[in-house]
């Protein structure tokens, strides 16, 4: 397909959080790897400053920071409207529910030629006022891009959005970069005994990330395995709560809480098994990163996890809180080197086929060019 474009398209990416987590990492990939001969990328963060905005600034991408005083902040909306009116963008792409609807509201007052909204794993199980607002404002979007087919299907069913308005672009990982990373010496960094097998997870300390399943797994397996450690990489306001649980269960020497780390990609290759215990997920980056690092993955069978993992082929799926099954799979991986190699080899191929960051960025470029072409027609 040939696209007509006479000048660089000025494209603004809007996100509501400043922490470099899942959606922010995907956005960072897009803005740094997008074709600069075709697009001039800009970023607007609606939360303030954080390690995500620091990364954007370090990449020399123009950045507008709008500070948040409270959840539903009218000043944030007004500042966004003023910013959009002042700068004539060809495309505005928002990411996640809050940013989507701030931009949609702003578009009622500031002209946006092409508005793209990004859905990244929203929970549709509970109907609320926010869902009603989203259904009404979704009409403002020219296109909605989901990062999984499951998320798209939920959106079609619950929000009654036109099928033609929704496309799916999978998350991507920089598999070549991960392959070249020198693994971190986790035994030295986290004081883990060198002879130990290491089971790792990467998650924030929130309810739907289900840290208690990870803790219960550690408690169960440590009763009969001496040479085993559990690494929990992540942070969050409830971290102290789970630290207290660890102390009460006397697992201080078994479970290591690393806190937030910006070197997850170098930690993963040093681990023997990666597990994800979430009760809800969108399209989790960390599963893709673990697969790219050739670490066998066991995840709960929720949403995007089911779309990435083919059970018994490139990873394993268990029901939420099914510690028995997760434990059996881990033991099988420990005792069966051939199985482990087969799983990680197939997982690597899955990444190459469907989840490379270069593929993801090219698909976004294609979407933008198509919309620009239609707008100019």
LUMSETOR-340691 format. One record per atom (N, C-alpha, C): residue in one letter; x, y, z. Coordinates in steps of 0.2 Angstrom, whole numbers, padded with zeros to 4 digits, always signed. Atoms other than C-alpha are relative to their C-alpha. Layout:
BEGIN
aXYZ
...
***
This chain:
BEGIN
x+0004-0006+0000
x+0000+0000+0000
x+0004+0006+0000
x-0004-0006+0001
x+0007+0017-0005
x-0004+0006+0004
x+0004-0005-0004
x+0003+0032+0007
x+0003+0007-0003
x-0002-0007+0002
x+0003+0050+0002
x+0001+0004+0006
x-0002-0004-0006
x+0012+0061+0015
x+0005+0006-0003
x-0004-0005+0003
x+0019+0078+0010
x+0005+0003+0005
x-0004-0003-0005
x+0027+0083+0027
x+0000-0005+0006
x+0000+0003-0006
x+0032+0076+0043
x-0007+0001+0004
x+0006-0001-0004
x+0016+0072+0054
x+0002+0002+0007
x-0001-0002-0007
x+0016+0080+0071
x-0005-0004+0004
x+0004+0005-0004
x+0010+0067+0083
x+0001+0001+0008
x-0001+0000-0008
x+0007+0069+0102
x-0003-0006+0003
x+0001+0005-0004
x+0007+0055+0114
x-0002+0002+0007
x+0002-0002-0007
x-0003+0057+0130
x-0001-0006+0004
x+0001+0006-0005
x-0002+0046+0145
x-0001+0004+0007
x+0002-0003-0007
x-0008+0049+0163
x+0004-0002+0006
x-0005+0002-0006
x+0006+0041+0173
x+0007+0002-0002
x-0007-0002+0001
x+0024+0046+0175
x+0005-0005+0002
x-0004+0006-0002
x+0031+0029+0182
x+0001-0004-0006
x-0002+0004+0006
x+0040+0019+0169
x-0002-0008+0001
x+0003+0007-0001
x+0029+0003+0170
x-0002-0003-0007
x+0002+0003+0007
x+0020-0007+0156
x-0001+0004-0005
x+0002-0004+0005
x+0011+0005+0146
x+0005+0005-0002
x-0005-0005+0001
x+0024+0018+0148
x+0006-0002-0004
x-0006+0003+0004
x+0038+0006+0142
x-0002-0001-0007
x+0002+0001+0007
x+0028+0002+0126
x+0000+0007-0003
x+0000-0007+0003
x+0025+0021+0123
x+0007+0002-0001
x-0007-0002+0001
x+0044+0024+0126
x+0003-0003-0007
x-0003+0003+0006
x+0048+0011+0112
x-0003+0003-0006
x+0003-0003+0006
x+0036+0019+0100
x+0003+0007-0001
x-0002-0007+0002
x+0042+0037+0102
x+0008+0000-0001
x-0007+0000+0002
x+0061+0032+0101
x+0001-0004-0006
x-0001+0004+0006
x+0059+0020+0087
x-0004+0002-0006
x+0004-0002+0006
x+0046+0028+0076
x+0004+0003-0005
x-0004-0003+0006
x+0052+0034+0059
x+0000+0007+0000
x-0001-0007-0001
x+0058+0051+0062
x+0000+0004-0007
x+0000-0004+0006
x+0058+0055+0043
x-0008+0001-0002
x+0007-0001+0002
x+0039+0053+0043
x-0004+0003+0006
x+0004-0002-0006
x+0034+0058+0061
x+0004+0004+0005
x-0004-0003-0006
x+0039+0071+0074
x-0004-0001+0006
x+0003+0001-0006
x+0034+0064+0091
x+0001+0005+0005
x+0000-0004-0006
x+0029+0074+0106
x-0003-0004+0006
x+0003+0003-0006
x+0024+0068+0124
x-0003+0005+0004
x+0003-0004-0005
x+0012+0075+0136
x-0002-0005+0006
x+0002+0004-0006
x+0011+0067+0154
x-0004+0004+0004
x+0005-0003-0004
x-0004+0071+0164
x+0000-0001+0008
x-0001+0001-0007
x+0003+0066+0181
x+0005+0004+0004
x-0006-0004-0003
x+0019+0076+0184
x+0006-0003-0003
x-0007+0003+0002
x+0037+0070+0183
x+0001-0007+0004
x-0002+0006-0002
x+0044+0053+0186
x+0005-0003-0004
x-0005+0003+0004
x+0056+0040+0179
x-0002+0000-0008
x+0002+0000+0007
x+0046+0039+0163
x+0001+0007-0004
x-0002-0006+0003
x+0047+0058+0160
x+0007+0001-0001
x-0007+0000+0000
x+0065+0057+0164
x+0003-0003-0006
x-0002+0004+0006
x+0067+0044+0150
x-0001+0004-0006
x+0002-0003+0006
x+0058+0054+0138
x+0004+0006-0002
x-0004-0006+0001
x+0068+0070+0141
x+0007-0002-0002
x-0006+0002+0002
x+0084+0060+0140
x+0001-0003-0008
x+0000+0001+0007
x+0079+0054+0123
x-0001+0006-0005
x+0000-0006+0004
x+0077+0072+0117
x-0007+0000-0004
x+0007-0001+0002
x+0058+0070+0114
x-0003+0006+0003
x+0004-0005-0003
x+0048+0086+0116
x-0005-0002+0005
x+0004+0003-0006
x+0039+0084+0133
x-0004+0006+0003
x+0005-0004-0004
x+0024+0093+0141
x-0002-0003+0006
x+0002+0004-0006
x+0021+0089+0159
x-0005+0005+0003
x+0005-0004-0003
x+0005+0094+0167
x-0001-0004+0007
x+0000+0003-0007
x+0004+0091+0186
x-0007-0001+0002
x+0006+0002-0002
x-0010+0082+0194
x-0001+0002+0008
x+0001-0002-0007
x-0018+0089+0211
x-0005-0005+0003
x+0005+0005-0002
x-0032+0076+0212
x-0002-0004-0006
x+0002+0005+0006
x-0040+0062+0202
x-0003+0003-0005
x+0004-0004+0005
x-0053+0072+0193
x+0002+0007+0000
x-0002-0007+0000
x-0044+0088+0190
x-0001+0004-0006
x+0002-0005+0005
x-0052+0102+0180
x+0005+0004-0003
x-0006-0004+0003
x-0036+0112+0179
x+0004-0004-0005
x-0003+0004+0005
x-0028+0097+0171
x-0003+0000-0007
x+0004+0000+0006
x-0041+0097+0158
x+0001+0007-0004
x-0001-0007+0003
x-0040+0116+0155
x+0007+0001-0003
x-0007-0001+0003
x-0021+0115+0153
x+0001-0004-0006
x-0001+0004+0006
x-0022+0101+0141
x-0004+0003-0006
x+0003-0004+0006
x-0035+0111+0130
x+0004+0005-0002
x-0004-0006+0002
x-0024+0126+0130
x+0006-0003-0004
x-0006+0003+0004
x-0009+0115+0125
x-0001-0002-0007
x+0002+0002+0007
x-0018+0107+0111
x-0002+0005-0005
x+0002-0005+0004
x-0025+0123+0105
x+0007+0004-0003
x-0007-0003+0002
x-0007+0131+0105
x+0004-0004-0005
x-0004+0004+0004
x+0001+0117+0096
x-0005-0004-0005
x+0004+0004+0005
x-0007+0110+0080
x+0002-0007-0002
x-0002+0006+0002
x-0005+0092+0080
x-0004-0004-0005
x+0004+0004+0005
x-0010+0080+0066
x-0003-0006+0003
x+0003+0006-0004
x-0013+0065+0077
x+0001+0001+0007
x-0001+0000-0008
x-0016+0064+0096
x-0001-0008+0001
x+0001+0007-0003
x-0013+0046+0103
x+0000+0000+0007
x+0000+0001-0007
x-0018+0043+0121
x+0001-0007+0002
x-0001+0007-0003
x-0014+0028+0132
x-0004-0001+0006
x+0003+0002-0006
x-0025+0020+0145
x-0006+0005+0002
x+0007-0003-0001
x-0043+0025+0152
x+0001+0007+0001
x+0000-0007-0003
x-0039+0041+0161
x+0003+0005-0006
x-0003-0004+0005
x-0028+0049+0147
x-0005+0000-0006
x+0005+0000+0005
x-0041+0043+0134
x-0005+0005+0001
x+0006-0004-0001
x-0055+0052+0141
x+0002+0008+0002
x-0003-0007+0000
x-0045+0068+0146
x+0000+0003-0007
x-0002-0002+0007
x-0040+0069+0128
x-0007+0001-0004
x+0007+0000+0003
x-0058+0065+0122
x-0004+0006+0002
x+0003-0006-0003
x-0065+0079+0133
x+0003+0006-0003
x-0003-0006+0003
x-0052+0091+0127
x-0001+0001-0007
x+0001-0001+0007
x-0056+0087+0109
x-0007+0003-0002
x+0006-0004+0001
x-0073+0095+0111
x+0001+0007+0000
x-0001-0007-0001
x-0065+0111+0114
x+0007+0002-0005
x-0006-0002+0004
x-0048+0110+0104
x+0000-0005-0006
x+0001+0004+0006
x-0048+0103+0086
x+0006-0005+0000
x-0005+0005+0001
x-0039+0087+0084
x-0002-0004-0006
x+0002+0003+0007
x-0039+0081+0066
x-0001-0008+0001
x+0000+0008-0001
x-0035+0062+0071
x+0001-0001+0007
x-0001+0002-0007
x-0038+0055+0088
x+0000-0007+0001
x-0001+0007-0001
x-0032+0038+0093
x+0000-0001+0007
x+0000+0002-0007
x-0036+0030+0109
x+0003-0007+0001
x-0003+0007-0001
x-0026+0015+0117
x-0003-0003+0006
x+0003+0004-0006
x-0034+0002+0128
x+0005-0005+0002
x-0006+0004-0002
x-0021-0007+0138
x-0002-0005+0006
x+0002+0005-0005
x-0031-0020+0149
x-0004+0002+0005
x+0005-0003-0004
x-0045-0011+0157
x-0005-0006+0003
x+0004+0005-0003
x-0056-0021+0169
x-0008+0002-0001
x+0007-0001+0002
x-0074-0023+0162
x-0005-0004+0005
x+0005+0004-0004
x-0081-0034+0176
x-0005+0003+0004
x+0005-0004-0004
x-0089-0020+0186
x-0002+0006-0004
x+0003-0006+0003
x-0100-0008+0178
x+0000+0006+0005
x+0000-0006-0004
x-0098+0010+0184
x-0001+0006-0004
x+0001-0006+0004
x-0100+0028+0180
x+0005+0001-0005
x-0006-0001+0005
x-0083+0028+0172
x-0001-0004-0007
x+0002+0003+0006
x-0089+0015+0160
x-0005+0003-0005
x+0005-0004+0004
x-0104+0025+0155
x+0003+0006-0003
x-0003-0005+0003
x-0093+0040+0152
x+0004-0002-0006
x-0004+0003+0005
x-0081+0030+0142
x-0004-0002-0007
x+0004+0002+0005
x-0095+0023+0131
x-0002+0007-0004
x+0002-0006+0003
x-0101+0041+0127
x+0006+0004-0004
x-0006-0004+0003
x-0084+0049+0124
x+0004-0004-0005
x-0004+0004+0005
x-0077+0034+0114
x-0002+0003-0008
x+0002-0002+0007
x-0087+0042+0099
x+0005+0005-0003
x-0005-0005+0002
x-0073+0056+0099
x+0006-0003-0004
x-0006+0003+0003
x-0060+0043+0094
x-0001-0002-0007
x+0000+0003+0007
x-0056+0040+0076
x+0002-0007+0000
x-0002+0007-0001
x-0048+0024+0081
x+0002-0002+0007
x-0002+0003-0006
x-0046+0013+0096
x+0005-0006-0001
x-0005+0005+0001
x-0030+0002+0097
x+0000-0004+0007
x+0000+0005-0005
x-0031-0013+0109
x+0007-0004+0000
x-0006+0004+0000
x-0015-0023+0114
x-0002-0008+0001
x+0002+0007+0000
x-0025-0040+0114
x-0006-0001-0003
x+0007+0002+0003
x-0039-0048+0105
x-0005-0001+0005
x+0005+0001-0006
x-0047-0052+0122
x-0003+0007+0002
x+0002-0006-0002
x-0047-0034+0126
x-0005+0003-0005
x+0005-0003+0006
x-0055-0029+0109
x-0007-0003+0001
x+0006+0003+0000
x-0068-0042+0111
x-0005+0002+0006
x+0004-0002-0006
x-0073-0036+0129
x-0002+0007-0002
x+0002-0007+0002
x-0073-0018+0122
x-0006+0000-0005
x+0006+0000+0005
x-0085-0023+0108
x-0006-0002+0004
x+0006+0002-0004
x-0097-0032+0120
x-0002+0005+0005
x+0003-0004-0005
x-0098-0020+0134
x-0001+0007-0002
x+0000-0007+0002
x-0095-0003+0126
x-0004+0002-0006
x+0004-0001+0006
x-0105-0006+0110
x+0004+0004-0005
x-0004-0004+0005
x-0091+0002+0099
x+0000-0004-0007
x+0000+0003+0007
x-0091-0001+0080
x+0006-0004-0001
x-0006+0004+0001
x-0080-0015+0075
x+0005+0003-0004
x-0005-0003+0005
x-0072-0005+0061
x+0005+0005+0004
x-0003-0005-0003
x-0066+0007+0074
x+0006-0002+0004
x-0005+0003-0005
x-0055-0005+0084
x+0005-0004-0004
x-0006+0004+0003
x-0038-0013+0079
x+0004-0003+0006
x-0005+0003-0006
x-0026-0024+0089
x+0007+0000-0003
x-0007+0000+0001
x-0008-0021+0090
x+0004-0003+0006
x-0003+0003-0006
x+0002-0032+0102
x+0006+0004+0002
x-0006-0003-0003
x+0015-0026+0114
x+0006-0003-0003
x-0006+0003+0003
x+0033-0028+0108
x+0005+0000+0006
x-0006+0000-0004
x+0049-0032+0117
x+0007+0000-0005
x-0006-0001+0004
x+0067-0028+0111
x+0004-0006+0001
x-0003+0006-0001
x+0072-0046+0110
x+0008+0000-0001
x-0007+0000+0002
x+0089-0043+0102
x+0004+0004+0006
x-0004-0003-0005
x+0094-0031+0116
x+0000-0004+0006
x+0000+0004-0005
x+0088-0043+0129
x+0005-0006+0000
x-0005+0006+0002
x+0099-0057+0121
x+0007+0002+0002
x-0007-0002+0000
x+0114-0046+0122
x+0002+0003+0008
x-0001-0002-0007
x+0112-0041+0141
x+0004-0004+0004
x-0003+0004-0004
x+0124-0047+0153
x-0004-0001+0006
x+0005+0002-0006
x+0114-0056+0167
x+0003+0003+0006
x-0002-0002-0006
x+0115-0048+0184
x+0002-0006+0005
x-0002+0005-0005
x+0124-0057+0198
x-0005+0000+0006
x+0005-0001-0005
x+0108-0059+0208
x+0002-0003+0007
x-0002+0003-0006
x+0117-0070+0221
x+0004+0005+0004
x-0003-0006-0003
x+0128-0055+0225
x-0004+0006+0002
x+0005-0005+0000
x+0115-0042+0222
x-0005+0000+0006
x+0005+0001-0005
x+0102-0049+0233
x+0001-0005+0005
x-0002+0005-0005
x+0112-0061+0244
x-0004-0006+0000
x+0004+0007+0001
x+0104-0077+0237
x+0006-0005+0000
x-0005+0006+0001
x+0114-0093+0240
x+0002-0002-0007
x-0002+0002+0007
x+0124-0098+0224
x-0003-0007-0002
x+0003+0007+0002
x+0117-0116+0225
x-0007+0000-0001
x+0007+0000+0000
x+0099-0110+0225
x-0003+0001-0006
x+0004-0001+0006
x+0086-0112+0212
x-0004+0007+0002
x+0003-0006-0002
x+0078-0095+0210
x-0007+0001-0004
x+0007-0001+0003
x+0059-0092+0206
x-0001+0008+0001
x+0001-0007+0000
x+0055-0074+0201
x-0006+0002-0002
x+0005-0003+0003
x+0041-0063+0198
x+0001+0008+0000
x-0001-0008+0001
x+0040-0044+0193
x-0007+0002+0000
x+0007-0002-0001
x+0024-0036+0199
x+0000+0006+0005
x+0001-0005-0005
x+0018-0021+0209
x-0004-0003+0006
x+0003+0002-0005
x+0011-0023+0226
x-0008+0002+0000
x+0007-0002+0000
x-0008-0021+0222
x-0004-0007+0000
x+0005+0006-0001
x-0023-0033+0225
x+0000-0004-0006
x+0001+0004+0006
x-0025-0038+0207
x+0006-0004-0002
x-0006+0004+0001
x-0007-0043+0206
x+0001-0006+0004
x+0000+0006-0004
x-0010-0056+0219
x+0006-0002+0003
x-0006+0002-0003
x+0006-0056+0229
x+0000-0006+0005
x+0001+0006-0005
x-0001-0068+0242
x+0001-0007-0003
x-0001+0007+0004
x-0001-0082+0229
x+0007-0002+0000
x-0008+0000+0000
x+0018-0079+0227
x+0002-0002+0007
x-0002+0001-0007
x+0020-0079+0246
x-0002-0007+0002
x+0002+0007-0002
x+0010-0095+0248
x+0004-0005-0003
x-0004+0005+0003
x+0019-0104+0235
x+0007-0001+0003
x-0007+0000-0003
x+0036-0099+0243
x-0001-0004+0007
x+0001+0003-0006
x+0029-0105+0260
x+0000-0008-0001
x+0001+0007+0002
x+0024-0122+0252
x+0006-0003-0002
x-0005+0003+0003
x+0039-0126+0243
x+0006+0000+0004
x-0006-0001-0004
x+0052-0120+0256
x-0001-0005+0006
x+0001+0005-0005
x+0045-0134+0268
x+0004-0006-0002
x-0003+0007+0002
x+0053-0148+0258
x+0006+0001-0005
x-0006-0001+0004
x+0066-0139+0247
x+0005+0005+0003
x-0004-0004-0004
x+0081-0132+0255
x+0004+0005-0004
x-0004-0004+0004
x+0090-0124+0240
x-0004+0004-0005
x+0004-0004+0004
x+0077-0112+0234
x-0001+0007+0003
x+0001-0007-0002
x+0074-0093+0234
x-0005+0003-0005
x+0005-0003+0004
x+0060-0082+0228
x+0001+0007+0000
x-0002-0007+0001
x+0063-0065+0221
x-0006+0004-0003
x+0006-0004+0001
x+0049-0052+0221
x+0003+0007-0002
x-0003-0007+0002
x+0054-0037+0210
x-0006+0005-0001
x+0006-0005+0000
x+0042-0022+0212
x-0001+0004+0006
x+0001-0004-0006
x+0036-0009+0223
x-0008+0002+0000
x+0007-0002+0000
x+0020+0000+0228
x-0002+0001+0007
x+0002-0002-0007
x+0010+0007+0243
x-0001-0006+0005
x+0002+0005-0004
x+0006-0010+0250
x+0006-0005+0001
x-0006+0004-0001
x+0024-0017+0250
x+0001-0002+0008
x-0001+0001-0007
x+0025-0015+0269
x-0005-0005+0003
x+0005+0005-0003
x+0009-0025+0272
x+0003-0007-0002
x-0003+0007+0002
x+0017-0040+0262
x+0006-0002+0003
x-0006+0001-0004
x+0033-0038+0271
x-0001-0003+0007
x+0002+0002-0006
x+0024-0040+0287
x-0002-0008+0000
x+0002+0007+0000
x+0016-0056+0281
x+0006-0005-0001
x-0006+0004+0000
x+0033-0063+0276
x+0003-0001+0007
x-0003+0001-0006
x+0040-0060+0293
x-0004-0004+0005
x+0004+0004-0005
x+0025-0068+0302
x+0000-0007-0003
x-0001+0007+0003
x+0027-0083+0290
x+0007-0003+0001
x-0007+0002-0001
x+0046-0083+0294
x+0003-0002-0006
x-0002+0001+0007
x+0050-0082+0276
x+0006+0005-0002
x-0005-0006+0002
x+0063-0068+0277
x+0006-0003-0004
x-0006+0002+0004
x+0077-0079+0271
x-0001-0004-0006
x+0002+0004+0006
x+0067-0087+0257
x-0002+0005-0005
x+0003-0005+0005
x+0058-0072+0249
x+0004+0006+0001
x-0004-0006+0000
x+0068-0057+0244
x-0005+0005-0004
x+0003-0006+0003
x+0059-0040+0240
x+0005+0004-0002
x-0005-0005+0002
x+0070-0030+0229
x-0002+0007-0001
x+0003-0007+0002
x+0059-0015+0227
x+0000+0002-0007
x+0000-0002+0007
x+0058-0005+0211
x+0007-0001-0003
x-0007+0001+0004
x+0072-0010+0198
x-0001+0002-0007
x+0000-0002+0007
x+0076-0002+0182
x+0004-0005-0005
x-0004+0005+0003
x+0086-0017+0177
x-0003-0007-0001
x+0003+0007+0000
x+0073-0031+0176
x+0002-0004-0006
x-0002+0004+0006
x+0079-0036+0159
x+0007-0004+0001
x-0006+0004-0002
x+0096-0041+0167
x-0001-0005+0006
x+0002+0004-0006
x+0088-0049+0182
x-0003-0007-0003
x+0004+0006+0003
x+0077-0061+0172
x+0004-0006-0002
x-0004+0005+0003
x+0091-0071+0163
x+0003-0004+0006
x-0003+0004-0005
x+0098-0076+0180
x-0004-0004+0004
x+0005+0004-0003
x+0082-0084+0186
x-0001-0007-0003
x+0001+0007+0003
x+0077-0102+0184
x-0007-0001-0003
x+0007+0001+0002
x+0058-0100+0183
x-0003+0007+0001
x+0004-0006-0002
x+0047-0084+0181
x-0007-0002+0000
x+0007+0001-0001
x+0029-0084+0188
x-0003+0006+0000
x+0004-0006+0000
x+0015-0072+0186
x-0006-0002+0004
x+0006+0002-0004
x+0001-0073+0199
x-0006+0004+0000
x+0006-0005+0000
x-0011-0059+0194
x-0007-0003-0001
x+0007+0002+0000
x-0029-0061+0196
x-0004+0004-0006
x+0002-0004+0005
x-0031-0048+0182
x+0006+0003-0004
x-0005-0002+0004
x-0020-0043+0167
x-0002+0002-0006
x+0002-0002+0007
x-0020-0034+0151
x+0005-0005-0005
x-0005+0003+0004
x-0005-0039+0140
x+0007+0001+0003
x-0005-0001-0005
x+0009-0041+0153
x+0007+0000-0004
x-0007+0000+0003
x+0026-0035+0146
x+0005-0005+0003
x-0005+0004-0004
x+0036-0045+0159
x+0000-0007-0002
x+0000+0006+0003
x+0030-0061+0152
x+0004-0001-0007
x-0003-0001+0006
x+0036-0056+0135
x+0008+0000+0001
x-0007-0001-0002
x+0053-0051+0143
x+0003-0006+0002
x-0003+0006-0003
x+0055-0067+0152
x+0000-0005-0006
x+0000+0005+0006
x+0051-0077+0136
x+0006+0002-0004
x-0006-0002+0004
x+0064-0066+0127
x+0007-0002+0003
x-0006+0002-0004
x+0076-0070+0141
x+0001-0007+0000
x+0000+0007+0000
x+0073-0088+0138
x+0000-0003+0007
x+0002+0003-0007
x+0066-0091+0156
x-0007-0003-0001
x+0006+0003+0000
x+0052-0103+0157
x-0005+0003+0004
x+0005-0005-0003
x+0036-0094+0161
x-0006-0005+0003
x+0006+0003-0002
x+0021-0100+0172
x-0004+0006+0002
x+0005-0006-0002
x+0006-0088+0173
x-0007-0002+0001
x+0007+0001-0001
x-0011-0087+0179
x-0004+0001-0007
x+0004+0000+0006
x-0024-0090+0165
x-0005+0006-0001
x+0005-0006+0000
x-0031-0072+0164
x+0002+0004-0007
x+0000-0005+0006
x-0034-0061+0148
x+0006-0001-0004
x-0006+0000+0005
x-0018-0057+0139
x+0005-0006+0001
x-0005+0006-0001
x-0008-0071+0147
x-0002-0006-0004
x+0002+0005+0004
x-0019-0083+0138
x+0001+0001-0007
x-0001-0001+0007
x-0016-0075+0122
x+0007-0001-0002
x-0007+0000+0001
x+0003-0075+0124
x+0002-0008+0000
x-0002+0007-0001
x+0005-0093+0131
x-0004-0005-0002
x+0004+0006+0002
x+0000-0109+0123
x+0003-0005+0005
x-0002+0004-0005
x+0000-0121+0138
x+0004-0006-0002
x-0003+0006+0001
x+0013-0134+0138
x+0005+0000-0007
x-0004-0001+0006
x+0021-0127+0122
x+0005+0005+0001
x-0005-0006-0001
x+0029-0110+0125
x+0000+0003+0007
x+0000-0002-0007
x+0025-0109+0144
x-0006-0004+0003
x+0005+0003-0003
x+0012-0114+0156
x-0005+0004+0003
x+0005-0004-0003
x-0005-0108+0163
x-0003-0004+0005
x+0003+0003-0005
x-0013-0111+0179
x-0006+0004+0002
x+0005-0004-0002
x-0029-0105+0187
x+0002+0005+0006
x-0002-0005-0005
x-0028-0090+0199
x-0001-0004+0007
x+0000+0003-0006
x-0023-0096+0216
x+0001-0008+0000
x-0002+0007+0000
x-0019-0114+0210
x+0007-0001+0001
x-0007+0001-0002
x-0003-0116+0220
x+0002-0007-0002
x-0002+0007+0001
x-0004-0135+0218
x+0003-0001-0007
x-0002+0001+0007
x-0003-0135+0199
x+0007+0004-0001
x-0006-0004+0001
x+0010-0121+0199
x+0006-0003+0003
x-0005+0004-0003
x+0021-0131+0211
x+0002-0006-0004
x-0001+0006+0004
x+0020-0147+0201
x+0004+0002-0007
x-0003-0003+0006
x+0025-0137+0185
x+0007+0002+0001
x-0007-0003-0002
x+0040-0129+0194
x+0005-0006+0001
x-0004+0006-0001
x+0046-0146+0200
x+0002-0004-0006
x-0001+0004+0006
x+0044-0154+0183
x+0006+0004-0004
x-0005-0004+0004
x+0055-0140+0175
x+0007+0000+0004
x-0006+0001-0004
x+0068-0142+0189
x+0003-0006-0002
x-0002+0007+0001
x+0069-0160+0185
x+0001-0003-0007
x+0001+0002+0007
x+0067-0160+0166
x+0003+0005-0004
x-0004-0005+0004
x+0081-0150+0157
x-0003+0000-0007
x+0002+0000+0007
x+0074-0156+0140
x-0007+0004-0001
x+0006-0004+0000
x+0057-0149+0144
x+0001+0007+0000
x-0002-0007-0001
x+0064-0133+0150
x+0003+0003-0006
x-0003-0002+0006
x+0074-0131+0134
x-0005+0001-0006
x+0006+0000+0005
x+0059-0135+0123
x-0004+0006+0001
x+0005-0005-0002
x+0048-0123+0132
x+0003+0007-0002
x-0004-0007+0001
x+0061-0108+0131
x+0001+0001-0007
x-0001+0000+0007
x+0065-0112+0113
x-0006+0002-0004
x+0006-0002+0003
x+0047-0111+0108
x-0002+0007+0002
x+0002-0007-0002
x+0044-0095+0118
x+0004+0005-0003
x-0004-0004+0004
x+0059-0087+0110
x-0003+0001-0007
x+0003+0000+0007
x+0051-0091+0093
x-0007+0004+0000
x+0006-0004-0001
x+0034-0084+0099
x+0002+0007+0000
x-0002-0008+0000
x+0043-0067+0102
x+0002+0002-0007
x-0002-0002+0007
x+0051-0067+0085
x-0006+0000-0005
x+0005+0000+0005
x+0035-0071+0076
x-0005+0005+0001
x+0005-0004-0001
x+0023-0060+0085
x+0001+0006+0005
x-0001-0005-0006
x+0030-0048+0099
x+0007+0004-0001
x-0006-0004+0001
x+0046-0040+0092
x-0002+0008+0000
x+0002-0007-0001
x+0046-0021+0096
x+0000+0003-0007
x-0001-0003+0006
x+0051-0017+0078
x-0007-0001-0004
x+0006+0002+0003
x+0035-0026+0072
x-0006+0005+0003
x+0005-0004-0003
x+0024-0016+0084
x+0000+0007-0002
x-0001-0007+0003
x+0031+0001+0079
x-0002+0001-0007
x+0002+0000+0007
x+0029-0003+0061
x-0008+0000-0001
x+0007+0000+0000
x+0011-0007+0064
x-0004+0006+0002
x+0002-0006-0002
x+0008+0009+0073
x+0001+0005-0005
x-0001-0005+0006
x+0016+0019+0059
x-0005-0002-0006
x+0005+0001+0006
x+0005+0010+0046
x-0007+0002+0002
x+0007-0002-0002
x-0011+0014+0056
x+0000+0008-0001
x-0001-0008+0001
x-0005+0033+0057
x+0000+0002-0007
x+0000-0002+0007
x-0001+0034+0039
x-0007-0001-0004
x+0006+0001+0003
x-0017+0026+0034
x-0005+0005+0002
x+0005-0005-0002
x-0027+0038+0044
x+0001+0007-0003
x-0002-0006+0003
x-0017+0053+0038
x-0002+0000-0008
x+0002+0000+0007
x-0020+0047+0020
x-0007+0001-0001
x+0008-0001+0000
x-0039+0046+0023
x-0002+0007+0001
x+0002-0007-0002
x-0039+0063+0031
x+0002+0005-0006
x-0002-0005+0005
x-0030+0071+0016
x-0004-0002-0007
x+0003+0002+0006
x-0041+0062+0003
x-0006+0004-0002
***
